[in-house]
Amino acid sequence: MSRSRRIFDPQTPPNTGVGVLPDWLRSRDVSSVGRPKPPADPGPAAPQPTLLTIPDVAERLQVSTRTVSRWIAAETLTSVRIGRVVRVPAEALDALVRSGKFS
């Protein structure tokens, strides 16, 4: 059960019949076929804001998670809701600490 292999040599045209490549395909550079393209350079990346979870905020301020939830409900602490998840921007936490207005 041996199969014959056709080897394409670009220097000599292949035999006519099955396996003949058209001229437009023979002249193409196919060296990158099947290889992933390199990622496009997005340029300088903008810094991503740090989002903290409620337990992270509670640990930083050494208070309970219930206290942080109360601050969020009273709008003393700014938060972001992503679906069902609540996150607190680090800048909002810093602003709360600088202002000193804990209620």
TAQUI-V587907 format. One line per field, one symbol per residue. phi: phi as a letter, one per 30 degrees, with the letter a starting at -180 (. if undefined). psi: psi as a letter, one per 40 degrees, with the letter a starting at -180 (. if undefined). burial: b if it has 16 or more other C-alpha atoms within 10 Angstrom, else e. Layout:
# TAQUI-V587907
phi=???
psi=???
burial=???
This chain:
# TAQUI-V587907
phi=.ccdcccccddcddddjdjdcdeddddddcdcdicdddddddidddddddccddddddddchbdddddddddddidcdbbccicccbcdddddddddddiccb
psi=giiihhhhhedhiiiiahehhiddddeihfdeheiiiiiiheahhihhihhiidddddddefiidddddddddefdhhihhgbehhihiddddddddddegh.
burial=eeeeeeeeeeeeeeeeeeeeeeeeeeeeeeeeeeeeeeeeeeeeeeeeeebbbbbebbeeeeeebeebbebbeeeebbbeeeeeeebbbbeebeeeeeeeeee
